[in-house]
Amino acid sequence: MKEVLYDFIGQYGYVALYLLLSAGIVGVPIPDETLMAFVGSLTALGGPFEFGTTLLVIYAGTMTGMIVSYVIGHRVGKPFLNRYGKWVKLTPNRIEKAEGWFKKYGLWTVFFGYFVPGVRHFTCYLSGVSGVKFYKYMLFAGSGALLWCTTFLTLGHFIGSNLGGMLHLIHAYLGLFLLVLLFLAAIGVLIFLRYRKQQRIVVMRRKPRKRP
């Protein structure tokens, strides 16, 4: 599968990149991160791709996919997705999972969802289904897409010829990294909540008591 995609990119260049990233966001099973890292490595090896132009192309492709998905979600609604979404891996279970994230974290799910496999393909549809204002959606989707595209393209650029080995390490330790990150975030939240509680106690003690 990857060899076919790489041959397609080699033959059609930037046009292929744009189409593949657009289709990947809509839900077609395309290894987006691997693809961007691979092309990033070509920008470091004197290949046919230039870093700045490549970034613009994959960003445009990503945003095209996000807009198309939002419009589909907004026009057809959740029942249609539950019935026909399986053709692009939008199964009811995955939609329900992403919906839980969306209800809990709001549009931040769109921003960070790019980095969570199995989530980024659904947040855009759910944004449309939920009736999120388009300008708000574009703000979070555009910012997250820029960070996502830049991260993996830059990663591939600096890895260069050692791309295969590094991608294996990323795949092997990504879960551990996310767990550590979540653990540190939880500690930060607990410290913040404890600090707020202590501040409230101090404020309550400073308040003058009402005389009977």
Backbone bond lengths (Angstrom), bond angles and torsions (degrees), N, CA, C in turn:
res aa  C-N    CA-C-N  psi(-1)  N-CA   C-N-CA  omega(-1)  CA-C   N-CA-C  phi
1 M - - - 1.466 - - 1.538 110.48 -
2 K 1.351 116.05 -48.32 1.458 119.91 -178.93 1.524 110.85 -63.87
3 E 1.344 115.96 -38.90 1.457 118.94 -179.19 1.531 110.69 -62.44
4 V 1.346 115.89 -38.28 1.463 120.19 178.94 1.529 110.47 -64.32
5 L 1.351 115.91 -42.58 1.462 119.92 179.47 1.522 111.11 -65.09
6 Y 1.331 116.11 -41.43 1.461 119.60 -179.72 1.530 111.21 -65.28
7 D 1.342 116.26 -38.08 1.465 119.92 177.31 1.530 110.33 -65.71
8 F 1.335 115.92 -38.52 1.466 121.33 179.02 1.529 110.15 -62.90
9 I 1.333 115.84 -42.20 1.461 120.51 177.96 1.526 110.91 -66.18
10 G 1.335 115.37 -42.73 1.456 119.24 179.78 1.517 112.79 -62.25
11 Q 1.329 116.70 -30.51 1.463 120.31 -177.26 1.525 112.48 -85.55
12 Y 1.357 116.37 -38.71 1.468 119.31 -173.20 1.534 113.81 -113.84
13 G 1.314 117.64 -0.94 1.457 121.61 171.95 1.510 115.54 58.48
14 Y 1.332 116.13 -129.07 1.455 122.31 -173.91 1.532 112.58 -63.52
15 V 1.312 116.91 -33.19 1.470 120.19 178.31 1.523 109.86 -62.07
16 A 1.325 116.77 -42.79 1.460 121.42 178.63 1.526 110.98 -63.51
17 L 1.329 116.82 -42.49 1.462 120.46 178.06 1.522 111.24 -58.64
18 Y 1.307 116.10 -46.73 1.467 121.00 -179.49 1.528 111.13 -60.31
19 L 1.315 116.79 -47.08 1.456 120.71 -177.67 1.526 111.77 -66.62
20 L 1.320 117.17 -41.39 1.465 121.18 -178.47 1.523 112.03 -66.37
21 L 1.339 117.21 -43.13 1.466 119.92 178.99 1.518 111.05 -67.00
22 S 1.325 117.50 -38.05 1.464 120.82 177.61 1.523 110.72 -62.58
23 A 1.330 115.83 -47.06 1.458 120.60 -178.82 1.524 111.62 -66.73
24 G 1.338 116.65 -37.19 1.462 120.47 -179.67 1.511 112.45 -62.65
25 I 1.328 117.85 -39.89 1.453 121.23 179.54 1.526 111.06 -69.91
26 V 1.315 117.43 -37.22 1.461 121.11 178.78 1.526 111.05 -63.50
27 G 1.325 117.24 -30.12 1.461 119.77 176.96 1.508 114.77 136.65
28 V 1.331 117.96 -4.11 1.462 120.46 176.77 1.533 108.43 -65.10
29 P 1.351 118.32 133.75 1.475 120.86 -175.53 1.523 113.28 -68.75
30 I 1.325 115.28 84.17 1.462 122.30 178.84 1.533 107.97 -121.15
31 P 1.332 118.38 131.33 1.475 121.44 179.92 1.532 111.11 -72.80
32 D 1.325 116.17 82.21 1.466 120.70 -171.21 1.526 112.93 -57.84
33 E 1.351 116.63 -52.37 1.463 119.40 -176.37 1.525 112.02 -61.55
34 T 1.343 115.64 -45.52 1.469 119.91 179.03 1.519 110.82 -60.81
35 L 1.320 115.27 -39.77 1.462 120.62 -179.81 1.526 111.11 -63.35
36 M 1.343 116.38 -46.63 1.461 119.82 -179.51 1.524 111.46 -65.96
37 A 1.332 116.55 -40.05 1.459 119.57 178.87 1.532 111.07 -65.30
38 F 1.319 116.10 -39.11 1.464 120.33 178.74 1.532 110.72 -62.22
39 V 1.326 116.45 -47.30 1.465 120.20 179.46 1.525 110.04 -66.07
40 G 1.336 116.44 -35.99 1.458 119.81 176.18 1.514 111.94 -60.03
41 S 1.343 115.94 -38.20 1.465 119.19 178.31 1.525 111.24 -66.18
42 L 1.328 116.41 -31.54 1.469 119.52 178.67 1.523 111.22 -69.02
43 T 1.339 116.85 -30.49 1.466 119.14 178.57 1.524 111.27 -69.00
44 A 1.345 116.53 -19.99 1.463 120.08 -179.81 1.516 112.16 -94.36
45 L 1.325 117.35 -8.98 1.464 120.65 -174.59 1.529 112.50 -109.93
46 G 1.328 115.05 17.56 1.458 118.28 178.55 1.517 113.49 70.96
47 G 1.335 116.47 28.34 1.454 120.87 -179.81 1.518 112.15 -79.56
48 P 1.334 115.89 -164.68 1.475 120.17 -175.54 1.522 113.53 -80.72
49 F 1.332 117.96 1.38 1.459 120.77 -175.44 1.529 111.06 -111.55
50 E 1.331 114.88 139.34 1.464 121.53 177.00 1.515 107.96 -106.01
51 F 1.353 117.05 138.52 1.463 121.64 -169.44 1.530 112.16 -57.57
52 G 1.334 117.68 -51.38 1.458 120.47 -176.36 1.520 112.52 -62.16
53 T 1.328 116.74 -45.61 1.459 121.02 179.80 1.523 110.82 -64.34
54 T 1.330 116.58 -40.90 1.463 121.08 179.37 1.522 110.95 -62.28
55 L 1.318 116.83 -42.47 1.461 120.70 178.84 1.525 110.66 -60.72
56 L 1.319 117.12 -44.15 1.467 120.92 179.14 1.529 111.13 -62.45
57 V 1.326 116.52 -40.31 1.468 120.86 -177.21 1.526 111.28 -68.62
58 I 1.340 117.81 -47.79 1.465 119.24 -178.09 1.535 110.79 -70.39
59 Y 1.333 116.82 -30.75 1.463 119.59 175.96 1.530 110.20 -67.04
60 A 1.326 116.55 -43.18 1.459 120.53 178.18 1.525 110.92 -63.45
61 G 1.336 117.24 -40.60 1.457 120.80 177.49 1.515 112.17 -63.67
62 T 1.329 115.85 -43.32 1.462 120.35 178.97 1.520 111.07 -62.10
63 M 1.311 117.61 -46.91 1.459 120.95 -179.04 1.526 111.72 -67.11
64 T 1.317 117.63 -33.21 1.465 119.84 175.19 1.520 110.36 -61.83
65 G 1.332 116.34 -45.49 1.459 120.22 177.64 1.516 112.44 -62.32
66 M 1.334 116.75 -39.01 1.461 120.64 179.60 1.529 111.48 -66.30
67 I 1.317 116.66 -40.39 1.467 120.20 -179.91 1.522 110.96 -68.27
68 V 1.335 116.38 -43.74 1.462 120.39 178.66 1.526 110.47 -60.20
69 S 1.327 116.76 -44.73 1.457 120.72 -179.36 1.526 111.49 -64.53
70 Y 1.329 116.72 -41.55 1.465 120.83 178.20 1.531 110.60 -60.45
71 V 1.328 116.10 -46.34 1.466 120.48 -178.54 1.528 110.52 -63.53
72 I 1.323 117.21 -41.80 1.463 120.40 178.00 1.525 110.54 -61.43
73 G 1.330 116.50 -47.37 1.462 120.12 178.83 1.514 112.37 -61.23
74 H 1.325 116.24 -39.25 1.461 120.89 -178.57 1.530 111.66 -70.09
75 R 1.330 116.53 -36.68 1.469 120.16 -175.51 1.522 112.96 -83.40
76 V 1.324 118.31 -40.60 1.471 120.16 -171.44 1.520 113.41 -99.14
77 G 1.342 117.91 -26.66 1.455 120.27 176.93 1.518 114.24 82.09
78 K 1.337 115.47 173.42 1.453 122.41 -174.94 1.529 114.22 -66.88
79 P 1.347 120.40 -41.12 1.472 119.12 179.41 1.526 113.26 -55.88
80 F 1.324 116.59 -40.34 1.463 120.74 178.68 1.523 110.62 -64.06
81 L 1.348 116.51 -41.45 1.466 120.32 179.68 1.519 111.16 -65.25
82 N 1.336 116.44 -40.58 1.462 120.00 179.19 1.526 111.58 -62.69
83 R 1.310 115.62 -31.45 1.470 119.81 -176.17 1.524 112.98 -85.00
84 Y 1.333 115.92 -42.03 1.462 119.27 -173.03 1.532 113.88 -114.55
85 G 1.322 116.70 -5.19 1.463 119.31 -176.39 1.509 114.59 -65.63
86 K 1.340 116.71 -19.45 1.466 119.73 -178.14 1.527 112.35 -60.84
87 W 1.342 116.66 -22.19 1.463 119.64 -178.54 1.528 111.57 -69.36
88 V 1.332 116.58 -21.25 1.474 120.42 175.15 1.536 109.76 -122.43
89 K 1.339 114.75 32.47 1.469 123.13 176.29 1.527 113.81 64.66
90 L 1.333 116.82 23.76 1.463 120.59 174.10 1.522 108.45 -92.50
91 T 1.331 116.23 67.56 1.460 120.48 -178.27 1.531 109.85 -72.83
92 P 1.351 118.11 154.84 1.466 120.37 179.32 1.523 113.59 -54.99
93 N 1.339 117.33 -37.91 1.471 119.84 179.81 1.524 111.34 -65.10
94 R 1.315 117.05 -42.43 1.461 120.32 179.22 1.524 111.40 -68.96
95 I 1.320 116.32 -38.04 1.461 119.75 177.30 1.522 110.02 -63.48
96 E 1.342 116.96 -41.60 1.464 120.97 179.23 1.527 111.19 -64.31
97 K 1.335 116.31 -39.61 1.465 120.59 178.70 1.525 110.75 -63.54
98 A 1.326 116.07 -48.21 1.462 120.21 179.89 1.527 110.77 -65.45
99 E 1.332 116.80 -34.87 1.457 120.43 178.97 1.521 110.93 -64.31
100 G 1.351 116.17 -37.11 1.461 120.05 176.37 1.510 111.41 -62.59
101 W 1.332 116.55 -42.92 1.471 120.85 176.18 1.520 110.25 -62.14
102 F 1.324 115.58 -42.00 1.458 120.40 -176.12 1.530 110.91 -65.61
103 K 1.323 116.95 -42.12 1.466 120.82 179.84 1.530 111.24 -67.92
104 K 1.318 115.89 -31.74 1.465 120.10 -176.29 1.524 112.16 -81.42
105 Y 1.326 116.94 -41.22 1.461 120.56 -172.82 1.528 113.95 -114.03
106 G 1.340 117.27 -3.17 1.453 119.71 177.83 1.518 112.59 64.28
107 L 1.329 116.27 -143.89 1.458 121.14 -176.06 1.523 113.18 -69.56
108 W 1.343 117.70 -12.23 1.465 118.68 173.79 1.523 110.59 -64.50
109 T 1.344 116.68 -23.09 1.458 120.17 175.57 1.524 110.32 -63.79
110 V 1.322 116.38 -36.36 1.467 120.66 177.27 1.526 109.93 -66.60
111 F 1.329 116.43 -42.23 1.472 121.27 -177.44 1.527 111.16 -64.73
112 F 1.353 116.60 -51.46 1.460 120.16 -176.64 1.523 113.00 -88.22
113 G 1.339 116.49 -12.43 1.459 119.53 -176.19 1.511 114.37 -62.69
114 Y 1.333 117.44 -23.77 1.458 120.41 177.53 1.532 111.36 -57.23
115 F 1.323 116.44 -33.75 1.455 120.83 -173.91 1.529 112.62 -90.32
116 V 1.330 117.76 0.80 1.469 121.56 -178.30 1.523 108.89 -113.27
117 P 1.342 118.02 106.23 1.467 120.32 179.47 1.531 111.00 -57.65
118 G 1.321 116.11 137.14 1.451 120.82 -179.76 1.510 114.49 86.10
119 V 1.336 117.11 -1.08 1.466 120.37 -179.55 1.520 111.10 -117.07
120 R 1.341 117.25 -42.52 1.470 119.72 -172.68 1.526 112.70 -61.60
121 H 1.345 117.32 -26.48 1.455 119.44 -178.98 1.526 112.68 -73.87
122 F 1.348 116.58 -14.97 1.458 119.81 -173.44 1.523 113.70 -109.06
123 T 1.322 117.32 -26.13 1.465 119.50 -175.30 1.521 112.32 -61.58
124 C 1.342 115.90 -35.18 1.462 118.98 -179.58 1.522 111.12 -68.34
125 Y 1.327 117.13 -40.88 1.463 120.40 176.68 1.525 110.52 -62.60
126 L 1.335 116.15 -44.70 1.456 120.20 -177.49 1.521 111.86 -67.68
127 S 1.323 116.94 -30.55 1.465 119.65 175.67 1.521 109.99 -62.10
128 G 1.325 116.03 -42.21 1.458 119.60 177.62 1.510 112.53 -68.31
129 V 1.335 116.37 -41.63 1.465 120.85 179.06 1.518 110.70 -62.39
130 S 1.335 116.67 -39.44 1.466 121.67 -175.67 1.529 112.77 -77.44
131 G 1.323 116.61 -8.58 1.459 119.08 178.78 1.510 113.98 76.43
132 V 1.335 117.36 25.98 1.459 121.29 176.85 1.532 109.23 -61.92
133 K 1.326 116.13 138.00 1.459 119.93 177.95 1.530 109.97 -56.73
134 F 1.327 115.90 136.66 1.461 120.22 -173.79 1.521 112.34 -62.17
135 Y 1.339 117.65 -39.03 1.466 119.44 -178.21 1.530 111.27 -66.86
136 K 1.342 116.47 -35.66 1.468 119.42 176.77 1.525 110.47 -67.56
137 Y 1.317 114.11 -42.34 1.464 119.13 178.31 1.521 110.91 -59.96
138 M 1.328 116.97 -44.78 1.452 121.17 -178.62 1.524 111.56 -64.93
139 L 1.327 117.16 -34.07 1.459 120.83 179.13 1.526 110.87 -63.36
140 F 1.333 116.29 -50.08 1.473 120.11 -178.35 1.529 110.80 -73.77
141 A 1.340 116.97 -42.37 1.465 120.12 -179.16 1.523 110.84 -65.78
142 G 1.322 116.80 -41.75 1.454 120.11 -179.34 1.517 112.92 -66.78
143 S 1.337 116.78 -41.44 1.468 120.45 179.28 1.519 111.05 -66.34
144 G 1.330 116.28 -45.54 1.464 120.12 179.52 1.517 111.95 -64.11
145 A 1.339 116.31 -40.03 1.465 120.35 179.98 1.523 111.40 -64.06
146 L 1.327 116.71 -40.90 1.462 120.02 179.75 1.522 111.09 -63.64
147 L 1.331 116.55 -43.07 1.468 120.59 178.20 1.521 111.01 -64.42
148 W 1.321 116.90 -43.72 1.463 122.62 -178.67 1.521 111.47 -63.46
149 C 1.316 116.37 -50.64 1.467 120.22 -179.11 1.521 111.75 -62.92
150 T 1.329 116.24 -44.33 1.463 120.44 -178.91 1.525 111.03 -63.77
151 T 1.329 116.66 -39.93 1.469 120.88 -177.78 1.517 111.70 -60.57
152 F 1.321 117.07 -52.89 1.467 119.66 -173.94 1.525 112.71 -77.77
153 L 1.317 116.78 -31.77 1.466 118.41 176.02 1.525 110.50 -67.50
154 T 1.336 116.02 -42.16 1.470 120.29 178.09 1.516 110.96 -66.85
155 L 1.336 116.24 -39.36 1.461 120.50 177.57 1.519 110.51 -57.72
156 G 1.321 117.02 -48.54 1.458 120.68 178.92 1.517 112.25 -64.66
157 H 1.337 116.85 -35.76 1.457 121.02 -179.45 1.526 111.33 -62.05
158 F 1.321 116.85 -42.23 1.463 120.17 -176.99 1.528 112.75 -83.26
159 I 1.315 115.93 -24.94 1.466 118.15 177.71 1.529 110.62 -73.48
160 G 1.340 114.86 -39.92 1.465 119.42 177.21 1.516 113.65 60.60
161 S 1.290 115.95 -125.93 1.464 121.08 -173.93 1.517 112.96 -71.29
162 N 1.340 118.58 -14.22 1.468 121.43 179.10 1.524 111.97 -92.94
163 L 1.321 117.26 23.71 1.455 122.37 -174.28 1.527 112.47 -57.73
164 G 1.336 117.07 -46.89 1.465 119.84 -175.58 1.512 113.28 -58.32
165 G 1.337 117.03 -48.86 1.454 120.32 -179.51 1.509 113.15 -65.10
166 M 1.330 116.80 -40.00 1.459 120.20 -179.08 1.525 111.66 -68.39
167 L 1.330 117.47 -39.18 1.461 120.24 177.95 1.526 110.77 -63.23
168 H 1.331 116.31 -34.76 1.461 119.84 176.54 1.523 110.95 -63.87
169 L 1.338 116.94 -41.96 1.455 120.81 178.31 1.527 111.59 -66.04
170 I 1.331 116.23 -40.74 1.467 119.88 178.89 1.517 110.34 -62.07
171 H 1.340 115.59 -44.28 1.458 119.78 -179.95 1.525 111.00 -64.01
172 A 1.327 116.27 -37.57 1.466 120.43 -176.74 1.514 112.74 -72.83
173 Y 1.341 117.73 -34.89 1.463 120.19 -172.40 1.522 113.97 -113.42
174 L 1.332 117.70 4.87 1.458 119.78 179.53 1.515 111.77 -62.24
175 G 1.343 116.02 -42.50 1.459 119.97 179.16 1.520 111.96 -60.57
176 L 1.348 116.59 -43.29 1.461 120.70 179.33 1.520 110.82 -63.93
177 F 1.320 116.32 -41.54 1.464 120.52 179.30 1.530 111.01 -61.58
178 L 1.323 116.80 -43.69 1.460 120.43 179.58 1.522 111.54 -64.95
179 L 1.342 116.71 -37.82 1.462 119.83 178.12 1.526 111.15 -63.91
180 V 1.321 116.01 -43.63 1.465 120.15 177.98 1.518 110.51 -62.66
181 L 1.328 115.95 -42.19 1.463 120.59 179.94 1.530 110.92 -62.93
182 L 1.327 116.75 -43.49 1.465 120.88 178.67 1.529 111.06 -65.56
183 F 1.339 116.51 -37.62 1.466 120.86 178.90 1.525 110.54 -63.40
184 L 1.330 116.27 -45.01 1.462 120.05 178.98 1.526 111.45 -65.37
185 A 1.344 115.74 -38.08 1.464 119.38 177.84 1.528 110.86 -64.32
186 A 1.344 116.83 -40.22 1.465 120.54 179.12 1.525 111.08 -63.96
187 I 1.335 116.48 -40.66 1.469 120.31 177.47 1.526 110.08 -62.31
188 G 1.330 116.06 -42.57 1.460 120.01 178.88 1.515 112.00 -61.80
189 V 1.331 116.86 -41.04 1.470 120.50 178.63 1.519 110.81 -64.75
190 L 1.331 117.18 -42.95 1.467 120.75 179.57 1.525 111.55 -62.45
191 I 1.331 115.84 -42.42 1.465 119.71 178.45 1.526 110.40 -63.13
192 F 1.327 116.19 -42.31 1.464 120.46 179.24 1.522 111.60 -63.20
193 L 1.336 117.23 -44.08 1.461 120.66 179.67 1.526 111.53 -65.28
194 R 1.319 116.36 -38.99 1.464 120.12 178.27 1.534 110.77 -65.04
195 Y 1.333 114.80 -40.16 1.465 119.60 178.39 1.519 110.73 -62.98
196 R 1.336 117.55 -43.85 1.457 121.06 178.98 1.522 111.62 -63.62
197 K 1.322 116.46 -38.18 1.453 120.26 178.78 1.527 110.81 -64.15
198 Q 1.328 115.81 -43.74 1.457 119.77 178.61 1.526 111.26 -64.15
199 Q 1.324 116.95 -38.85 1.460 120.19 178.27 1.526 111.44 -63.57
200 R 1.322 116.66 -39.36 1.456 120.16 178.85 1.529 110.70 -64.78
201 I 1.328 115.85 -39.70 1.471 119.70 179.10 1.523 109.99 -63.11
202 V 1.352 115.98 -42.84 1.468 119.80 179.51 1.516 110.35 -62.93
203 V 1.327 117.44 -42.63 1.463 120.90 179.87 1.511 111.23 -63.84
204 M 1.336 116.89 -42.38 1.463 120.87 179.98 1.524 111.25 -63.55
205 R 1.325 117.35 -36.51 1.469 121.17 -179.86 1.525 111.39 -71.02
206 R 1.328 115.91 -30.57 1.457 119.60 -178.71 1.521 112.80 -79.91
207 K 1.326 117.73 -19.98 1.449 120.56 -179.42 1.523 110.51 -66.77
208 P 1.322 118.49 130.96 1.480 120.41 179.18 1.524 110.41 -68.77
209 R 1.296 115.78 138.24 1.451 120.53 178.95 1.517 110.41 -77.91
210 K 1.322 114.48 140.88 1.457 119.85 179.52 1.526 110.54 -75.50
211 R 1.327 114.06 131.74 1.456 117.98 178.12 1.526 110.99 -78.41
212 P 1.316 117.57 142.18 1.475 120.48 179.60 1.512 111.10 -67.03
